[in-house]
Amino acid sequence: MADQSKQSGSIWPTIALVATIFAALLSILIVPFNPFNLTIDVHNDALWSRILSSPIFSSPIFTPKETYNETDFASRARAILRSTPLVDGHNDFPFLLRSQLRNQIYQHDFTQLHLGSHSDLFKMRKGMMGGQFWSVWVPCPGGIDSGLLNFTAPSGTEPGLNEPNWAVRDTLEQIDITKRLVAAYPSHFQLCTEPSCVRTAHKAGKIASMIGIEGGHQTGNSLGALRLLFDNGVRYMTLTHNCDNAFAAAWTGVDATKPMDSREADSGLTSFGRELVREMNRLGMLVDLSHVSANTMRDTLHVARAPVIFSHSGAYTVQNHDRNVPDDVLVKVKSNGGVVMVPAVSFFLNVKHPDQATVEDMVDQIFHVASVAGWEHVGIGSDFDGSLAVPKGLEDTSKYPHLLARVLARGATDEQAKMLVGNNILRVWEEAEKTARKIQKGGELPNEAYWADREWGPDPGDIVPYLFPRT
């Protein structure tokens, strides 16, 4: 951008002069000839507040331009975050509310609390956040040990997909706690179920709050449950977490010791998973490919009718971790129109020495995604409060201006930075909604497919009548 440091001084002294002259005219011209003997208090602060907030004073000629040198990266970052909502693609804070507070939030005043989590109101405000996709993550049915902590190989402890579990119940509880938290602090948060709401909330000084599900197991492997979750405000779903499900293979189910292009066990998207993607596209729910296997990524991009997201994944070429995205997939993301949102998780940023990961490693990932897929296809998805391992320099949500300053220092333009922080994910969401409207206008009905191996229970014919009597 051009150097603005040599611009003339602020226009506010001029405004003050105009206001003073205006006040004098009121006093001299109007008051003496006031036919109704009205008293005009020219020292009334509330009156001047209304005058200065009127449309004439909000016009461009009265709007002071920010002055900073283009090498003042911190000032540029703050200016960008004031104009463009920073939308983080993934934050597990609702899981902390459910697992640690047992869904009880009303006994706490979160406007007064400095929490030990990566996220609280003080940190998010300092980080100038404009929007947050809150993940309503529930561990895989095998338990938190196999679902969360085993990053090297499948645990072998996952129950069968027909075995009952509490995933759907716990998902609904976390949707409930997220909505109640947002409603309890209306001056800080605004629930958004469409992208236009995010910009509206940002202009109003609020943090737009959206809901995402982190694993198809949280639907109970049911398209009917998926639709009800969408009706309850969910706007993206990760196809798998750290376990395979009826829809797709997760990254944990493949042999990470073999080269990426020679993994026979990676079964990718199932036939039922293809129906899931079609239904998510019909609804306008974003398809999230973080946590899935490489072939699931490729298969999904082949069948998707709308742009996809990776809500918290990095670049495999930069760090060979299977949670990251291979370059051939990044190329497909560009063709698809999707976005890869880079996380702030140390072991994705520095595989060999995660304790040494810094914000610069995250910037490396951002620039690699941008170099392969384009700046139109990269975003930020921290995964804050879903891990203890965070990089130095981006320890929590308060540090986003610093991250953006480092991106600018590496050579990103202001427009590229705006795409990174929020414009890309909002564009993808808008295009997914547009695709859904087109599909629905074409008459496509809700998808009634079901998992072929689902157990439906005993034949009820002995206790209830058959809809179609058997002969």
N, C-alpha and C positions, 0 to 999 in steps of 0.2 A: 504494500500500500504506500501511498505517497506520504512524505514526511509532513506531519501536520504541526510540528513543534514551532513553526514560524508564523502560525496564524495570529491574527490580532487578538487582543485580550477579550475577556468575557463580555457578553452583551448585557449582563445584569446591571452594571452601573448605569447604562442607558435606560434600562427598564425602570430603575429606581428614580432617575431624573424625570422620566415620563410620568411615573406615578405621582411624584411630588407636584409636578405642574398640574396634573389632573385634579389632585386634592385641593390645590390652591384655587383652581377654577371653580370647583364645587363650592368652596367656602365663599369666594368673592362674588360669583355670578348667580349661583342658585339660591343660596341661603337667604341673602337679603331680599330677594323677590319671591320667596316661597309663599304662594297664596294660601297654603294650608298650614303654615307655621310648623312644618315638620322639622325636627332636629336631625341633622346629619353629623354623625360623629366620625370625623376623618381619621381618628386614632383607633377606630374599631378594628381589631385584628381579624375578627371573623368576617367582617365586610371585605377587607382586603384579600383574605383567603379566597372568598368567592369570586372577587374580581380577577385575581391572578390565575384562578383555575378555569376561567371562562374560555370559550373556544378561541377568542382573538389572541389571548396570551399563550395558547398551546400551538399556535401556528408556527411554521418553520422559522419565520423571522425572529420570533421570541424564544426559540428553543436553543439553549446553549450547546455548542458542539464540544465534544470531549477533545481535549488537546493532549497529545502524547506523541512521543517519538516512536517510530515503527520498531525500534530495537528495545523499547520498554515493553517486554513481553508480558509482564504481570498486568500492566494497565490495559494492554490489548486484550488479554484473556478476560479480564473483568468486564470490559466493554462488550465483548462477544456474548458473555453469559447474561448480561443485562438485556441484550436484544434477542437472543435465541435461547429457548429453553433447553437446558441440559437434561436429557432423558436417559437415565441409567436403565439398562435392559434387565437387570436381575439383582434382587436383594432379598435375603432370606429372613428378614426381621420378623415377619409373622410367625415363623417357626419358633423363635425365641419366646414370643408372647404365649403361644400355646404350650410349649414344653416346659417353660420356666415359671410363667405366671398362671398357668392353668386357665387361660382365657379371661382372667380377671384383671381388667385395666382401670376400672373406675375408682379404685382406691389410691391411684397414683395421679399426680399432676405432671404430665410429661413436658409441660412448658417450663418446669422448674428443675428438671432432672438432667444431670450430666451422667449419661449411662456408660457402662463399660463396653457396650456394643460399638460396632463401627458406625452405627446410625443413631442419631437422636435429633431433636429439633435444633439444638444449638449447632451441631456439626453440619446438618443439612443446610441450614441458613448460611453458615459461614462458607460452605461449599457452593453457594449460589445455585442450588439445584432447582430445576424447573419441572422435573417429572421423574417418577419412579415406578417401574414395573415391580410390584411386590410379588415375590414368588410364594405361593402357598404350598410349599414342598412338604411331602409326606414320604418317609423312607420306603424303600422297597419292602414288600411283605416279609422278606427273610429277616428283617430287623436292621437296626441302625448299623451294627458291625459289618454285615455283608453289604448293606446298601450304601454306606458312606465311606467306611474306612479302608476297604479293600481295593486298592488302586492298581494292583498288579495282575490279578487273575480271578476268574470266577470262583465264588465261594462254594458252590455246590449245595448250599443250604436253602435256596429259594424254594418255597412250596409250589405245588402244582397250580396252574392258572385257574383251576376250578375250585381250589381250596378257599374257604371264606376268610376274609381279613377285614381290617377296619380302615382301609385306605380311603374309601369314599366318605365315610363318616368324618374322619380327621380332615379331609380336604374341605368338606362343607364347614367344619368348625373354623378352619383358618380363613376361609372366605368371609365368614361371619365376623371374626375378630378384626380382619383388615377393614371391612366396611364400618365396623363400630369405632375403630380407632380414628378413621378419617372423619366420621360424623361427629366425634367428640371434640375435634379441633378444627372447626370450619374456617377459622381465620388463617390456618396454616395449610390445610389439605383440601383438595377437591377431587372427588371420585370421578374418573373419566372413563367412558366406554366408547368414545369415538375420538379420532385425532384432533379435530377442530377444538375440542374441549381443552386440550393441552395448552394450546396457544392462548386461549381465553383465560385459563387459570394463571398462566405465567404473567400475563398482562395485569392481572388482578393481584399479583404478589403472592400467589399460592403455589404449592407443590402439587402438580397433577399426580393422581394416584391411580394406577392401573393394576390389574390382577393377572398373573400368569400361573399356569400349573406346570410342575416340573416332573412329568412322567405319565405316560399313558396308563400305567397301572392304577393311577388315581381315578380313572373313569370306571374301574372294574371291568375293563376291556369291553365297554359297551358304548355304542354310538348314541343310544337314547340318553345315557347319563351325560355324554359329551354335550348334547343339545341343552340339557338342563343346566349344566355348568356355564355354558355360554349365556343362557337366559339370566343367570345370576351374576353376570358381569365379567366372566373370564374372557380375556382377549388374546391369549396365546397359550399353547400347550407344547411342551417338550415331548417328543414322541416316546422317548425312553428316559429313565434315569440310569442308575448303575445296575440295571437288570433287564434282561430280555422280557418282552411281554407278547401279547397276541398280535401286536402290530408290527414289531420291528426288533432287530438285534441292537443291543447296546454295545458301547465300546469295550466293556469289561469282558464280553464273551469271546473275544478274538485273541489269538496268540500274539502278544506284543513283541515277542522275541524274533518274529519273522518279518521280513521286509513288507512294507505296506502293500505292495502289488502282488504278493504271493500268499495270501491268507485264505486258505480254503474254507475255514470255518465261518467266515463272515457271510451269513445268509441274507443280510440286508432287510429290505422291506418285505413283509409277507403280503399275500393277496388280500387279507383283511386290512392290512396297513394301507394298501392302495385305496381301499374304500374309505378309510379314515381320512386320508389326505383330501380326497374328493369332497367329503362332507365338511371338513374344516374350511375348504375353499368356498363351498356353498354358503356356509354360515358367515364367513368373513373373519374367522378366527385364524390368527397367525400361526403358521407351522414352524416350530422351533426345533432345530437340528443339533443343538448342543447335547452332549452325552451319548449320541448315537454312534454306531459303527460307521466306518468310511463308506461301506457299500450301502448302508441305509441313507447316508447323505446323497450318494449318487442316484440311487433308485428314486428317492423322493423328488430330487430336482428334475428327474425325467418325467414324472407324472404330475407335478404341481402345476396348477393353473394360475397361481398367484405368486408373488415374491415370497420367499421364505426368510426366516431370521435364524441366526445363531445368537442366542441371548447372552451367552458368556463362553466364548471359545476364541482361542488364539490361532496362530499360524504354525502348522506342523514343520515347515521348512526351517523356521527360526528356532523352534524347540521341539524335538521329536517326542512329543507326548501325544498319545492317542486321543486325548480330549481336544486336541487342536485340529485344524482343518488343512488337509493336503492342498497343494497348489492346483491340481487338476480340478478340485472341487471349487476353489476360489474362482477359477475361470468360469465354471458353470454358474456360480452365484452372480457373476457379472451379467451373463446372458439372461438369467432368471430375473434380475432386478432386485435381488435381496440384499441383506446387510449382515456382516459379521461383526459382532460386538465384543471387543477384546476385554478379557477379565483382569482383575487385580488380585490374582491368586499366584503365590510365589512358585509353587511347583509346576505351574503351566508356563511360567516366565523364565525359570532357570531350573531345568530338570536335574542337572548334576549337583547344583549348589543352591537349593531353594532359599536357604537362610541368607544368601547374598543377593537375592533379587532386589532390584530397585525400580523406581519409576521409569528410569531410562530403558529398562528391559521391556516395559509395557509400550513405551514409545517405539521401540524397535518393531514390536509386533504390529502396531498401528500402521507404521510406514510400510511394512511388508505387505499387509493386506491391501493398502492403498496402491502399492506399486503393481500388484498382480490383478486385482479386481477393479481398482479405481477408487478415487476419493468418494465417489457416490455410494460406495458399498461397504463402508467401515463405520463402526460406532463404538460405544462404551457400554460394557455390561459387567460391572465390578464383581458380582458374586459376594459382595460384602455380607457379613453376618452368616455366611455359609461355610466359613473356614477361619482358622486362626492365622493362617499363613498369608500375610499381605506384604507387599514390597515396601521397602524404605522409600519414603517420599510420597507414598500414597497409602497411608495407614488407615484412613477412614474417609467418610464422605465430605469432611471439611477441606480436603486437599485437592478438590477438583480444579480450582483455579491454578494451582501449581502444575498439575498434569497438563492442562491446556497451555500454560506458559512454556513448558518444555516442548510441546508439539510445535508451537510457533517458533521457538528458538531453533528447531531443526529445519525450518524453512517452509512450513505450511503457511498458506495464505489465510486471510481472515475468512474467505468464503469456504475454503476447505475445512477450516476449523468449525465453522457453523454446521457444515454437513456432518462432521464427525460427532458433535455433541448432541444434535437433535434432529436436524433437518432430514437426515437419511432415514432414521427409523420412522419418523412421521410420514415421509413419502411412501415408504413401504406399506405402512398401515393404511394410508389413504388408497393405495392401489389395490390392496386386499379387499377393502370395502367396496371399491368400484367393481372389482371382479365379482364379488358376491351379489351385488345388485344386478349385474348383467346375467348371472346364472339364474338367479331367482326370477327375474323378468322373463327368462326363457322357459320357465315352467318346471324346472327341475325340482322334484319333490324330496323331502327328507329321506336320507339313505337308510334303508331297512336291513342292510346286510348285518350278519352276525358271525362270530367266530365259529368256524366249522366244528371245532372240538368242544364246544360249550356243552355242559351237562344241564339239561332242563328239568331234571327231577323225574319222579315216577309218573307213569301214565295216569292222569286224573279221571279217566273214564269211568271208574267204579264209583266215584262219589259226586260227579257233576255231569251234566249232559254234554254230549259232543255238539259242537257248532255244526258240523257236517256229519250226520249219523253214518256210521260204517255199516256196510251190508255184508 
